[in-house]
């Protein structure tokens, strides 16, 4: 079951995040967006706990999402630096929430922290630095003749 207020993030095209999800978004009034994910078997490592790579991916996405919506005009960002600390683990069936604390957004760089929680338990801390870039145009369609 997905907690109240979260909606599925629809992906228009397949990509890495589609493989990691499904992910959900909640946009509290006056607060930073919160990403959520219900742990499935595909998210587990060989020890039966959530794979660290998934947690880092969720934190990176949450940081970018939080920074993206911090201004009236959405920002286009790329990750420059991402530091993570694993504090606890998450298990099958857990609901993970990613909460973002925006530190500073400048003309060229943006800084934020993210905390992943399972209930009251903090499982990961992340700090990210992002470059503010011009929106990229979609790549041109190419035709390959075999």
N, CA, C and O of each residue as an XYZ file, in Angstrom:
584
protein
N       0.842     -1.182      0.000
C       0.000      0.000      0.000
C       0.889      1.248      0.000
O       1.906      1.300      0.692
N       0.495      2.234     -0.773
C       1.239      3.484     -0.893
C       0.614      4.511      0.055
O      -0.605      4.677      0.056
N       1.424      5.200      0.860
C       0.872      6.196      1.793
C       0.106      7.299      1.068
O       0.380      7.619     -0.089
N      -0.844      7.859      1.772
C      -1.692      8.922      1.239
C      -0.850     10.126      0.813
O       0.119     10.493      1.477
N      -1.241     10.726     -0.301
C      -0.583     11.927     -0.802
C       0.500     11.653     -1.823
O       0.972     12.582     -2.478
N       0.906     10.411     -1.977
C       1.930     10.061     -2.962
C       1.272      9.623     -4.260
O       0.281      8.892     -4.248
N       1.829     10.076     -5.386
C       1.353      9.666     -6.704
C       2.500      9.050     -7.491
O       3.656      9.446     -7.337
N       2.175      8.096     -8.320
C       3.168      7.409     -9.136
C       3.833      8.399    -10.085
O       3.157      9.198    -10.733
N       5.148      8.342    -10.161
C       5.874      9.159    -11.139
C       5.802      8.416    -12.467
O       6.386      7.345    -12.629
N       5.086      8.996    -13.399
C       4.939      8.388    -14.717
C       6.184      8.692    -15.547
O       6.607      9.846    -15.628
N       6.749      7.712    -16.135
C       7.927      7.880    -16.986
C       7.481      7.816    -18.442
O       6.877      6.833    -18.870
N       7.783      8.873    -19.204
C       7.390      8.933    -20.612
C       8.221      8.016    -21.486
O       7.787      7.623    -22.569
N       9.404      7.676    -21.027
C      10.272      6.814    -21.813
C      11.023      5.882    -20.872
O      11.239      6.210    -19.705
N      11.415      4.736    -21.374
C      12.162      3.821    -20.518
C      13.545      4.396    -20.229
O      14.094      5.152    -21.031
N      14.082      4.042    -19.113
C      15.407      4.500    -18.719
C      15.771      3.867    -17.397
O      15.048      3.016    -16.879
N      16.880      4.283    -16.866
C      17.389      3.684    -15.641
C      16.413      3.798    -14.483
O      16.209      2.831    -13.749
N      15.810      4.964    -14.309
C      14.878      5.146    -13.183
C      13.650      4.249    -13.307
O      13.082      3.827    -12.300
N      13.241      3.959    -14.535
C      12.117      3.041    -14.721
C      12.476      1.649    -14.185
O      11.616      0.938    -13.666
N      13.744      1.271    -14.313
C      14.191     -0.022    -13.798
C      14.242     -0.041    -12.271
O      14.076     -1.094    -11.657
N      14.470      1.113    -11.664
C      14.621      1.200    -10.209
C      13.294      1.310     -9.471
O      13.227      1.010     -8.279
N      12.261      1.726    -10.146
C      10.987      2.029     -9.502
C      10.142      0.804     -9.235
O      10.634     -0.324     -9.192
N       8.867      1.054     -9.060
C       8.220      2.347     -9.253
C       8.499      3.316     -8.103
O       8.599      2.922     -6.942
N       8.620      4.591     -8.461
C       8.818      5.641     -7.471
C       7.593      6.549     -7.438
O       6.856      6.674     -8.416
N       7.405      7.173     -6.289
C       6.220      7.995     -6.045
C       6.658      9.377     -5.562
O       7.750      9.540     -5.017
N       5.803     10.355     -5.767
C       6.107     11.730     -5.411
C       4.987     12.330     -4.585
O       3.805     12.127     -4.860
N       5.387     13.075     -3.563
C       4.445     13.842     -2.758
C       4.981     15.263     -2.724
O       6.159     15.484     -2.446
N       4.108     16.229     -3.010
C       4.521     17.632     -3.016
C       3.775     18.379     -1.932
O       2.720     18.961     -2.186
N       4.322     18.369     -0.709
C       3.651     19.070      0.380
C       3.625     20.577      0.107
O       4.581     21.145     -0.421
N       2.537     21.191      0.471
C       2.413     22.636      0.268
C       3.467     23.357      1.106
O       3.542     23.177      2.321
N       4.277     24.174      0.438
C       5.295     24.946      1.121
C       6.544     24.164      1.493
O       7.426     24.702      2.162
N       6.638     22.903      1.075
C       7.809     22.095      1.414
C       8.439     21.470      0.190
O       7.900     21.555     -0.914
N       9.567     20.852      0.389
C      10.259     20.171     -0.704
C       9.529     18.886     -1.071
O       8.922     18.249     -0.211
N       9.584     18.501     -2.347
C       8.980     17.236     -2.761
C       9.618     16.055     -2.024
O      10.799     16.091     -1.680
N       8.835     15.026     -1.791
C       9.310     13.813     -1.131
C       9.151     12.661     -2.122
O       8.070     12.453     -2.673
N      10.229     11.918     -2.342
C      10.148     10.722     -3.171
C       9.917      9.520     -2.272
O      10.409      9.472     -1.145
N       9.168      8.553     -2.774
C       8.895      7.345     -2.018
C       9.047      6.115     -2.874
O       8.893      6.171     -4.094
N       9.352      4.992     -2.230
C       9.529      3.728     -2.936
C       9.183      2.586     -1.993
O       9.647      2.550     -0.853
N       8.365      1.655     -2.471
C       8.069      0.434     -1.715
C       9.076     -0.622     -2.156
O       9.186     -0.907     -3.348
N       9.805     -1.201     -1.222
C      10.861     -2.154     -1.534
C      10.264     -3.456     -2.071
O       9.412     -4.081     -1.439
N      10.738     -3.840     -3.253
C      10.345     -5.093     -3.895
C      11.563     -6.019     -3.934
O      12.683     -5.603     -3.638
N      11.326     -7.274     -4.301
C      12.430     -8.246     -4.371
C      13.530     -7.792     -5.312
O      14.707     -8.035     -5.044
N      13.172     -7.138     -6.412
C      14.186     -6.703     -7.381
C      15.125     -5.646     -6.810
O      16.172     -5.380     -7.400
N      14.779     -5.037     -5.678
C      15.599     -4.001     -5.053
C      16.620     -4.569     -4.058
O      17.438     -3.823     -3.519
N      16.578     -5.878     -3.814
C      17.416     -6.493     -2.782
C      18.762     -6.961     -3.321
O      18.894     -7.310     -4.494
N      19.760     -6.958     -2.434
C      21.060     -7.523     -2.793
C      21.104     -8.990     -2.360
O      20.089     -9.549     -1.945
N      22.279     -9.607     -2.459
C      22.401    -11.025     -2.127
C      22.215    -11.298     -0.633
O      21.979    -12.444     -0.250
N      22.313    -10.287      0.207
C      22.105    -10.451      1.646
C      20.629    -10.323      2.038
O      20.261    -10.536      3.194
N      19.788     -9.971      1.050
C      18.365     -9.859      1.330
C      17.937     -8.503      1.863
O      16.815     -8.352      2.347
N      18.828     -7.507      1.778
C      18.485     -6.132      2.160
C      18.561     -5.260      0.906
O      19.092     -5.687     -0.120
N      18.035     -4.048      0.992
C      18.026     -3.166     -0.176
C      19.462     -2.878     -0.620
O      20.335     -2.575      0.193
N      19.677     -2.980     -1.922
C      20.990     -2.733     -2.517
C      21.369     -1.266     -2.318
O      20.554     -0.368     -2.534
N      22.616     -1.035     -1.904
C      23.097      0.318     -1.682
C      23.012      1.188     -2.919
O      22.766      2.390     -2.813
N      23.211      0.601     -4.091
C      23.117      1.364     -5.343
C      21.730      1.928     -5.559
O      21.584      3.027     -6.092
N      20.707      1.192     -5.152
C      19.335      1.689     -5.274
C      19.125      2.873     -4.333
O      18.508      3.869     -4.710
N      19.636      2.764     -3.114
C      19.479      3.855     -2.145
C      20.176      5.128     -2.636
O      19.631      6.224     -2.504
N      21.370      4.983     -3.198
C      22.097      6.138     -3.733
C      21.344      6.736     -4.915
O      21.254      7.957     -5.044
N      20.809      5.885     -5.770
C      20.027      6.364     -6.920
C      18.799      7.128     -6.460
O      18.478      8.179     -7.014
N      18.111      6.611     -5.453
C      16.933      7.292     -4.923
C      17.316      8.649     -4.326
O      16.617      9.640     -4.536
N      18.415      8.693     -3.588
C      18.869      9.958     -2.997
C      19.242     10.965     -4.089
O      18.860     12.132     -4.007
N      19.974     10.531     -5.095
C      20.373     11.416     -6.196
C      19.143     11.983     -6.907
O      19.090     13.176     -7.205
N      18.173     11.139     -7.171
C      16.942     11.577     -7.837
C      16.149     12.535     -6.958
O      15.598     13.522     -7.444
N      16.094     12.237     -5.656
C      15.363     13.109     -4.738
C      16.025     14.482     -4.641
O      15.337     15.503     -4.625
N      17.357     14.511     -4.577
C      18.078     15.776     -4.520
C      17.786     16.617     -5.763
O      17.468     17.802     -5.661
N      17.894     15.998     -6.922
C      17.635     16.721     -8.174
C      16.187     17.186     -8.248
O      15.915     18.295     -8.708
N      15.258     16.351     -7.800
C      13.837     16.722     -7.810
C      13.584     17.888     -6.869
O      12.892     18.838     -7.234
N      14.130     17.829     -5.669
C      13.960     18.913     -4.709
C      14.512     20.230     -5.223
O      13.887     21.277     -5.055
N      15.679     20.183     -5.850
C      16.286     21.395     -6.401
C      15.548     21.875     -7.648
O      15.440     23.077     -7.891
N      15.047     20.935     -8.429
C      14.336     21.270     -9.668
C      13.147     22.198     -9.402
O      12.875     23.108    -10.184
N      12.452     21.961     -8.306
C      11.223     22.701     -8.008
C      11.420     23.855     -7.018
O      10.438     24.448     -6.570
N      12.673     24.186     -6.670
C      12.906     25.197     -5.651
C      12.583     26.612     -6.143
O      12.305     27.496     -5.333
N      12.616     26.829     -7.432
C      12.292     28.136     -8.010
C      11.007     28.040     -8.808
O      10.519     26.945     -9.087
N      10.458     29.202     -9.177
C       9.218     29.212     -9.967
C       9.435     28.605    -11.344
O       8.534     27.979    -11.901
N      10.638     28.791    -11.894
C      10.992     28.180    -13.171
C      11.840     26.951    -12.854
O      12.899     27.084    -12.242
N      11.400     25.760    -13.255
C      12.149     24.540    -12.930
C      13.587     24.598    -13.457
O      13.856     25.152    -14.523
N      14.491     24.015    -12.686
C      15.904     23.982    -13.046
C      16.255     22.680    -13.752
O      15.684     21.628    -13.464
N      17.197     22.765    -14.676
C      17.773     21.591    -15.302
C      19.143     21.392    -14.655
O      19.969     22.305    -14.657
N      19.386     20.204    -14.103
C      20.565     19.969    -13.284
C      21.289     18.688    -13.668
O      20.682     17.737    -14.161
N      22.595     18.681    -13.434
C      23.377     17.446    -13.526
C      24.197     17.321    -12.241
O      24.652     18.319    -11.683
N      24.375     16.103    -11.791
C      25.112     15.841    -10.560
C      26.601     16.080    -10.784
O      27.189     15.561    -11.732
N      27.205     16.877     -9.896
C      28.640     17.128     -9.921
C      29.328     16.281     -8.855
O      30.386     15.701     -9.097
N      28.718     16.218     -7.678
C      29.293     15.468     -6.571
C      28.152     14.912     -5.719
O      27.148     15.582     -5.476
N      28.335     13.676     -5.275
C      27.336     13.046     -4.414
C      28.074     12.236     -3.354
O      28.833     11.321     -3.675
N      27.845     12.577     -2.101
C      28.454     11.876     -0.983
C      27.344     11.199     -0.188
O      26.325     11.820      0.115
N      27.541      9.929      0.149
C      26.507      9.207      0.896
C      27.101      8.493      2.093
O      28.259      8.075      2.087
N      26.284      8.367      3.108
C      26.625      7.599      4.301
C      25.472      6.654      4.585
O      24.331      7.085      4.747
N      25.773      5.359      4.646
C      24.767      4.353      4.950
C      24.698      4.187      6.463
O      25.698      3.871      7.109
N      23.514      4.403      7.020
C      23.355      4.372      8.472
C      22.676      3.078      8.931
O      23.090      2.467      9.917
N      21.645      2.674      8.219
C      20.894      1.453      8.527
C      20.512      0.794      7.207
O      20.806      1.327      6.137
N      19.868     -0.345      7.280
C      19.420     -1.032      6.074
C      17.892     -0.960      5.964
O      17.189     -0.604      6.909
N      17.417     -1.312      4.773
C      15.973     -1.415      4.531
C      15.692     -2.819      4.022
O      16.566     -3.475      3.456
N      14.456     -3.274      4.231
C      14.090     -4.654      3.930
C      12.893     -4.734      2.993
O      12.208     -3.745      2.732
N      12.669     -5.931      2.504
C      11.536     -6.205      1.622
C      10.247     -5.689      2.253
O       9.957     -5.975      3.414
N       9.477     -4.928      1.478
C       8.195     -4.409      1.940
C       8.268     -3.056      2.609
O       7.237     -2.410      2.802
N       9.474     -2.603      2.972
C       9.606     -1.294      3.617
C       9.191     -0.176      2.665
O       9.339     -0.290      1.449
N       8.671      0.904      3.240
C       8.382      2.132      2.503
C       9.515      3.104      2.806
O       9.709      3.495      3.957
N      10.264      3.495      1.777
C      11.385      4.418      1.936
C      10.953      5.794      1.455
O      10.393      5.929      0.367
N      11.212      6.814      2.264
C      10.954      8.194      1.871
C      12.263      8.954      1.805
O      13.134      8.784      2.658
N      12.399      9.799      0.784
C      13.578     10.641      0.590
C      13.183     12.095      0.823
O      12.395     12.659      0.063
N      13.728     12.697      1.869
C      13.444     14.088      2.230
C      14.659     14.951      1.914
O      15.789     14.599      2.252
N      14.414     16.090      1.260
C      15.493     16.957      0.797
C      15.494     18.273      1.561
O      14.446     18.854      1.843
N      16.686     18.719      1.885
C      16.912     20.008      2.525
C      17.809     20.825      1.595
O      19.011     20.571      1.511
N      17.230     21.805      0.896
C      17.979     22.635     -0.044
C      18.838     23.612      0.751
O      18.338     24.318      1.627
N      20.132     23.649      0.439
C      21.070     24.533      1.126
C      21.232     25.869      0.396
O      21.126     26.938      0.998
N      21.492     25.784     -0.911
C      21.713     27.002     -1.692
C      21.547     26.685     -3.162
O      21.964     25.629     -3.638
N      20.925     27.626     -3.882
C      20.806     27.525     -5.331
C      21.325     28.820     -5.923
O      20.756     29.888     -5.697
N      22.408     28.726     -6.681
C      22.990     29.879     -7.341
C      22.720     29.822     -8.837
O      21.953     28.984     -9.311
N      23.350     30.711     -9.564
C      23.165     30.766    -11.019
C      23.785     29.558    -11.716
O      23.303     29.120    -12.761
N      24.876     29.013    -11.121
C      25.563     27.905    -11.791
C      25.637     26.622    -10.966
O      25.838     25.545    -11.528
N      25.479     26.714     -9.650
C      25.609     25.550     -8.788
C      24.474     25.509     -7.767
O      23.939     26.543     -7.367
N      24.122     24.297     -7.357
C      23.075     24.108     -6.353
C      23.549     23.050     -5.356
O      24.247     22.105     -5.724
N      23.161     23.221     -4.085
C      23.623     22.356     -3.004
C      22.430     21.912     -2.162
O      21.555     22.714     -1.837
N      22.406     20.631     -1.814
C      21.302     20.125     -0.991
C      21.728     18.863     -0.253
O      22.690     18.196     -0.634
N      20.997     18.551      0.804
C      21.168     17.316      1.566
C      19.898     16.487      1.438
O      18.812     17.023      1.215
N      20.047     15.183      1.581
C      18.905     14.277      1.492
C      19.030     13.235      2.596
O      20.125     12.784      2.930
N      17.889     12.870      3.146
C      17.841     11.828      4.171
C      16.794     10.810      3.764
O      15.645     11.161      3.494
N      17.195      9.543      3.722
C      16.253      8.466      3.446
C      15.791      7.893      4.773
O      16.592      7.642      5.673
N      14.478      7.688      4.880
C      13.875      7.175      6.106
C      13.003      5.962      5.809
O      12.374      5.874      4.755
N      12.978      5.035      6.749
C      11.968      3.983      6.818
C      11.268      4.239      8.140
O      11.799      3.925      9.205
N      10.075      4.809      8.067
C       9.402      5.252      9.283
C      10.231      6.335      9.938
O      10.611      7.310      9.290
N      10.514      6.170     11.221
C      11.335      7.134     11.961
C      12.833      6.838     11.839
O      13.666      7.644     12.255
N      13.165      5.690     11.271
C      14.562      5.257     11.182
C      15.242      5.889      9.971
O      14.795      5.697      8.840
N      16.324      6.644     10.199
C      17.109      7.219      9.113
C      18.071      6.148      8.623
O      18.825      5.576      9.410
N      18.044      5.872      7.297
C      18.888      4.809      6.766
C      20.036      5.316      5.901
O      21.007      4.592      5.682
N      19.941      6.555      5.402
C      21.000      7.087      4.549
C      21.005      8.601      4.635
O      19.960      9.244      4.740
N      22.215      9.154      4.588
C      22.391     10.601      4.496
C      23.177     10.863      3.221
O      24.158     10.174      2.943
N      22.754     11.858      2.444
C      23.460     12.202      1.204
C      23.595     13.709      1.098
O      22.732     14.466      1.543
N      24.699     14.124      0.497
C      24.951     15.526      0.218
C      25.295     15.633     -1.258
O      26.162     14.911     -1.749
N      24.614     16.538     -1.973
C      24.832     16.651     -3.401
C      25.142     18.064     -3.853
O      24.637     19.044     -3.306
N      25.983     18.139     -4.864
C      26.288     19.385     -5.556
C      25.883     19.166     -7.003
O      26.231     18.154     -7.610
N      25.140     20.130     -7.553
C      24.616     20.006     -8.906
C      24.972     21.240     -9.723
O      24.977     22.357     -9.206
N      25.268     21.032    -10.999
C      25.479     22.144    -11.924
C      24.138     22.489    -12.557
O      23.385     21.607    -12.971
N      23.855     23.773    -12.623
C      22.654     24.251    -13.314
C      23.031     24.374    -14.786
O      23.963     25.098    -15.134
N      22.307     23.667    -15.648
C      22.628     23.627    -17.080
C      21.418     24.029    -17.902
O      20.291     24.062    -17.406
N      21.668     24.331    -19.152
C      20.569     24.595    -20.074
C      19.870     23.277    -20.356
O      20.503     22.222    -20.395
N      18.567     23.343    -20.552
C      17.816     22.125    -20.853
C      18.338     21.523    -22.149
O      18.554     22.222    -23.138
N      18.531     20.241    -22.120
C      19.022     19.540    -23.301
C      17.868     19.214    -24.235
O      16.792     18.800    -23.803
N      18.112     19.405    -25.504
C      17.122     19.006    -26.509
C      17.182     17.492    -26.640
O      18.245     16.900    -26.456
N      16.062     16.858    -26.954
C      16.105     15.405    -27.131
C      17.037     15.051    -28.283
O      17.140     15.803    -29.251
N      17.719     13.907    -28.185
C      18.642     13.527    -29.254
C      17.895     13.299    -30.561
O      16.755     12.836    -30.560
N      18.547     13.629    -31.684
C      17.874     13.436    -32.975
C      17.666     11.950    -33.250
O      18.449     11.107    -32.812
N      16.611     11.650    -33.972
C      16.348     10.276    -34.363
C      17.327      9.895    -35.457
O      17.448     10.598    -36.460
N      18.014      8.800    -35.271
C      18.967      8.358    -36.269
C      18.465      7.069    -36.901
O      17.756      6.276    -36.282
N      18.848      6.895    -38.121
C      18.453      5.681    -38.840
C      19.714      4.907    -39.171
O      20.671      5.451    -39.722
N      19.700      3.645    -38.830
C      20.837      2.791    -39.121
C      20.415      1.755    -40.153
O      19.477      0.989    -39.936
N      21.104      1.743    -41.249
C      20.870      0.724    -42.274
C      21.931     -0.335    -42.119
O      23.124     -0.061    -42.247
N      21.485     -1.564    -41.838
C      22.378     -2.660    -41.539
C      23.284     -3.025    -42.599
O      24.083     -3.948    -42.437
